[in-house]
């Protein structure tokens, strides 16, 4: 599957949405370090067709 350049920037949720998700997810794992140092990633990358809005893909 090929995607055009800039594809993920068009489908990626906005920072206010991902910040809330990132904070909740870190809390659920007991992560207490700075979130600035944490990477929030998708199980299946957006470039390969992973769902940007499904929590199961995080």
C-alpha positions in Angstrom: 0.0 0.0 0.0 1.4 3.3 -1.0 0.4 6.6 0.5 1.1 10.1 -0.8 3.5 12.4 1.0 1.7 14.2 3.9 -1.0 11.5 4.3 -0.6 11.1 8.0 -0.8 14.8 8.7 -4.2 14.8 7.2 -5.6 11.9 9.3 -3.6 12.3 12.6 -5.8 13.4 15.5 -5.0 16.9 16.8 -2.6 17.4 19.8 -5.4 18.3 22.3 -6.9 14.8 21.6 -3.7 12.9 21.7 -2.5 14.7 24.8 -5.5 13.5 26.8 -5.1 10.0 25.5 -1.3 10.0 26.2 -1.8 11.2 29.8 -4.5 8.6 30.5 -2.5 5.8 28.9 0.6 6.7 30.9 -1.4 6.8 34.1 -2.8 3.3 33.4 0.7 1.9 33.1 2.0 3.8 36.2 4.3 5.9 34.1 5.4 8.9 36.2 8.3 10.3 34.2 7.9 13.4 32.0 5.6 12.8 29.1 7.9 15.0 27.0 10.3 12.0 27.0 7.6 9.5 26.1 6.8 8.3 22.6 3.1 7.7 21.8 3.0 5.4 18.8 0.6 3.2 16.8 0.7 -0.6 16.7 0.1 -0.4 12.9 1.6 2.7 11.5 -0.7 5.3 10.0 1.3 5.1 6.7 0.4 1.4 6.5 -3.3 2.1 7.1 -3.5 1.9 10.9 -6.6 3.5 12.4 -5.6 6.9 14.0 -8.7 7.0 16.1 -8.9 3.4 17.5 -7.4 3.0 21.0 -6.6 -0.6 20.1 -4.0 0.7 17.6 -2.0 2.6 20.3 
